[in-house]
Structures are given as C-alpha cells and as structure tokens.
C-alpha cells in the first residue's frame, strides 16, 4: 500500500525542461556507453502495523555496448526474507 501524496507537493516543471533534456540526449547516451552501472532493487513487504515483514534484494551490474545493447550481470545471489 502506497502512502497518499502530500497535499500541495506537485509543482510545475521548470520552463523548457523537456527541450533541454532532448538537446542533451546524445550526450547522455554517449556518457552511458562508457560506464558500468550498479543497479540495486529492494522490495519490502509492509505488515499491518507498518513494520517490514519481508524483503527482497538483488544487485546487478549493467553495461551498454557501443551498439546500445544493454547487458546485466547478477552480483551474488538474490536475498529474500
């Protein structure tokens, strides 16, 4: 169950944000192709009183080839409680 959004928390994005993101997309892709990323996924199951009753965690290394192909390698083992 997700918590409801905070009242008044929504703000308009800065003017021209979409245009700036689109203009820098090539730079972002070029940089991404030169790096190795570590991606960690954690999922927690919350109990009736708000405490964590179960947890799933996995860590992967993510690499993009010069051709733009994404490859992932699992690090260690998945942990589930």
N, C-alpha and C positions, 0 to 999 in steps of 0.2 A: 504494500500500500504506500503510495507516494503522498508526501505532505502537500497540502494545498499551497499554491503560490502566495507569496506575500502581497498584501494589498499595496498598490502603488509601486511595485517593483519594476514594472515594464517601462522602458524608456525607448524613444525612437533612436535608431542607429545614427551615427554621425553622417552628415550630408556627404554624398559622394563615396561612401564606403564600398558599395558594390563595384563602382568604376575602378577604385584603387586596387581592390582585390583582383579584378580581371586583368588590370595592367601588370600586376606583379606575378601572375600565374606562371609565366615562363621561368622567372627567377626562382620561384618556389619549387617548380619541377626540377630544375637544374640542380638546386641545392639538395633536394630529396634524393636524387640519383647518386649522390656522393656520400651518403651517410647510412649507417646502420642504426636502427631504432630498437629500443626495448619496449615492448608493449605488455603491460600488466593488466589483467582483468580480475576484478574481485566482485563477487556477488554474495551478498549477505541476506539470509532469511531472518526476518524480524519476528519475534514472538509476540504474544498478546500484550505483554507489558512493556514492549519497546526494546527488549534486550535481544542480542544476536543469538539465534538458536542454531544456525547452520551457516557455513562459509565455504565458498568455492574460490580457488585462486589458481591462475595459471600465468606463466611468463613466457613470452615468445620474442625471438629476435626477428625483425622484419628488415628485408633488404630489397631494394628496387634495382633491377638490372638497367643498363643503358637503353634497352628496348622498352622499358617501362613495365616489365613484368615484376609482380610482387611475389616474393618468396618468404615463407615463415618457417622458423625452426623452434620447436618446443624446447624450452630450457628446463631441465629437471623433470619432475613429474607433476601432474595435476594434484592439487591438495583439496580434499573435500572433507568437511567435518559435519 
